[in-house]
Amino acid sequence: MATTSDYLKLHFIVFLWGFSAILGKLVSIPFVELVFFRSILAASGMGLVIYFLNGSFRVSRQDLIKLILIGFIVALHWIAFFGSARIANVSVSLVGFATNSLWAALLEPWMNRKRVKKFELFLGLTVLCGLYIIFSFNFEYKLGLIMGIVAGFTSALFSVFNANMVKRVSSLAITFYEMIGVFIAISIFLPVYKFTWATDGVLQLAPSKLDWLWIALLAGVCSVYAYTVAVELMKKISVFLIQLSLNLEPVYGIIMALIIFKDTEKMSSNFYIGTFVILCAVISYPLLKKQFDKTVLID
């Protein structure tokens, strides 16, 4: 039975995940180098969690390869997410990322060979309407929003893969090996990045002390701690309620960004109208899904 403390923990980790884009913007080194260091700290931290919880690192060779490749998708997700916040701002990044659950609603039935539900298509079209409202005006952060949408898409993609992996591999082991996959992917990408997009062709691999603090918070608090608590809460709180609460992440993040970054986060009215439409669709999804499931059971 879940307690009041459990529900407070749930909203606290949602708050932490909403804060991740802000931490990413506070780091002074470029976002590719940021992801590189975060993956190292996150993998190390998750490894320690598994060790002290007496968990298992054991996976089959086939599953190990799959987890590493899923880690490559996670790497693209992090680059798109933090890149969006740098190119545009935190609010734009979080709005793009808010399409995550609706991408999942389309990807999951397609990848599992199931029929797409009509209400999911309706919500998907609603999200497109919200994006159209934002793009139809003179919106100056189009590239940033596109990268945010890519972050939402890749998040849904690796979530669908993980939903299948978790049936035979522990959640902590999945995260540990995927963080190693992120590290491998970024290590392979760094030479290409250096001679193409890196400033003056130089990699910034010497974070300041303050950068190390923000990166450590991202890896330790927003990744290792929040994920471990979320796994534990699943024993007491329904997945439905957890997913419903996660839809508040963009709301928390945008409010915090307005408080911290002030004028740089202020947008035109069409942005907030479009954002409201998107968030309504995202928040409505679990409610409509629950009603749909009840109707199916009755039929």
N, C-alpha and C positions, 0 to 999 in steps of 0.2 A: 504493500500500500504506500503510495507516494505521500510525502509530508509537505508542509509549507516550505521547508528548507529545500526540498528537491525542486520545487517549482521556481524558487528564487535562484537556485543554481542554473536551471535551464535558461532563464532569461539573462543571467550573468554571462553565460558562454555565448549566447546570441549577441549580446552587447560587445563581447570581445571580438567576435568575428566581424561585426560592423566596424570595429575600430582598426581592423587590419589594414584597410586602404589608407587610413590616416597615418599609421605608423610607416607604411611604405612611402608615403610622400615626405615624411620627416627625414628619412634617410637621404644623405647627400650624394652617395655614389649612385651611378646609373642603375636602372631597375634590373638589367641582366646580371650584373655583378651582385646585386641584392639577392636575387633568386639563388645564385650560386652559393652564397654564404648561408642563406636561410636553409637550403637543402642539407648542408653539412651539419648545422646545428640541430635541425629537426630530426634527421636520421640518428644522430648521436643521442639526442634526448629520448627518442622513442625506443632506441636500443636499451637505454638504461631503465626505462619504464618496464619493458618486457623482462629484463634481468631481475629487477627487484620485486616484480609481481610473480616471479617464477613462471613466466609465460614461455611459450615455445617459439623458437626461430625456425623450426623445421617445416619445409614445404617441398613439394616434388619439383624436379628440374623443370618440368613443363609449366607448372604454376609460377615458378621463379621467373622464367622468361616472360610470361604474360604480365606479371606484376611490374617487371622492369619496363616493359613497353607501355603499360598504363602510366607509369611514372613519367614517360616521355610526354604523354598527354597532359599530365599535371604540370609539367614544366612549361608547356605552351600556355596553359591556363594562367599560371602565375605571371608569366611575362606579359600576357595580354591584360591581365587585371591591374598589375602595378604600372604597366606602360600607359594604360588608359588614364590612370590618376595623374601621371606625370604630364602627358600630352594635353589633357583637358584639366579635370579636377576630380576630387573625390566623389562629388555628387553624380557627375556624369558616369564615372566608373561603376558606381553602385547601381545606377538605373539600368545600365547595360547588363550588369550581372544579374539583375532581378528577373531577367528572362529565363534564368536557369531552370526553374521548376516546370515551365511550359515547354522548354526544349526537351526535358526529360519525359514529359507527357506524350510527346511525339516520337522520340527516339526509342523509348522502352517497348511499345507495342510493335514498332517496325523491326527492331533487332530481335525481339522474342517471337516474331511472327504471330502477333495478335491484332485484332481489329482496333483501329483508333476510335475512341469514343466521341460522339458528336459534341458533347459539352467541352471536350478538350480542344477540338477544332475551333469552336466558338471562342474560347478563351485565347487561343493562339491568334485568331483574327483580331481580337480586342487589343492584344499586345502590339500587333502590327499597326493598328489605328493610333495607339499611343505614340509609337515611334514616328509615324507619319506626321503627327501633330508637331513633334519636336523638330523633325527634319524639314517640314514644309516652310518654316519661317527662316529667317537669316540666322541659322544656328552655326556658331563659329567653331564648335567642337565636334564636328562630324566624325573625324578620324578617331578621336578619343571614344566616342559612343560606339563606333563600329568595333573597336578593340574591346570595349566592355561587353558587347554582345558576343564576341568570340570567346571571352572569358566565361560567360554564362553557358554558351554551347559546349565548350570543352569540359566545364564542370559537370554538366548533365551527362556528357559522354562517358567520363571516367566513373561517374556515379552508377550508371547502368552496368558497366563492366564489373564494378565492385559488388553490386547487388548479386551477381552470379558467383563471384569469387568467394564472398563471405559464407557461402553455403558449405565450403570445405576448408577454408583457411581462416584463422582467427583475425579479428579486426585489427589488432595491434600489429600482427605480422604483416598484414596487407599494407598498413601505413609505413612500417619500417622499410620494406623492400621498395615501395613506390617512391619514398624519399631518396633511396639509393638510385632509383631510376631517374629521378629529377637531377641528381648530381651528375650522373653519367651523361644525360642529354645536354645539360648546360656545358659540361666539360668538352663535349664534342663540338658544340655550337660556338664556344668562345673564340677559337681561331678564325672562324668565318666572320663572326661579329667584329673582331678586332680590325680586320681589313676592309670592312664595309661600313658599319654604322657607328662604331666606337668613336668618341670625340678625339680628333687628331690621331686616330689609329692607335690609341693607348688604352689598355685595360686598367681600370681603377681598382686594384686589388689590395688596397691599403685603407680600409675603413677607419674613420676617426673613432675615438673612444665613445663619442655620443652615438655614432652609427652602430657600433657594436652593441650598444644598449638597446637601440630600437630593433635591430635584427634579432637579438637574443629574446626580446619580448615577443616578436613575431613568431619565432621558432618555438620558444619554450611555453609561452602563455597561449598564443592564438592557435598553435598547432598541437603540441604535445599535451598540455594541460587540458585545453578545451575539448580536444578529441577524446581523451581518456575519460573525462567526466561525462561526455555525451554517451559514450558506450555504456558506462555504469548506469546512467539514468534510463537507458532503454530497458533495464530490468524492472523498472517501477512505473515508467510513464509510457503511454502508447506512442507508437511511431507517428500516428496521425497528429497528436498534440505537439510532438517535437517538430514535425514539418510545418505545422501551422505557426509555431513560434518562430521558426527560422525565417519565415516570410517578413518578419519585422526587422531583419538585419539591415536592408537598405534604409528603412525609416530611421533607425538608431544612428546609422552611419552618416546620413545626410544632415541630421540635426547636430551631431557632434562636429561635423566638418564646418557647418555654419558658425558654430560657437568658437572653434579654434582658428579657422582660416578667414573668417568674416567676409570681407568684400570679394575675395577671390572665388568664393563659392556662391555668390549671388548671381542668379540667372534670370532670364526674361520670363514673363508670365507663361508663354507657350511651353517652356520646359517643365514648369510645375504642373500645368494642365495635363501634358503628356505623361509625366511621371505619375500623377494621380490615377490616370486611366490604367497604366501598366500595373501599379501596385494593387488596384482594385481587382484586376484579373488574377494576379498572383495570389492574393489573399483569398479570393473566392474559390480557387482551385480545390484545396482540401475540403472545403465545405460542400461543394458540389459533388466531389468524388464520394464523400461519405453518404450523401443523399442517393447518389447513383447506386452505390453498393447495397444500400438498404432496399432500393427498388428491385434490384436483381435478385436478392434473397427472397423477397415477397413473391416475385414472379415464379 
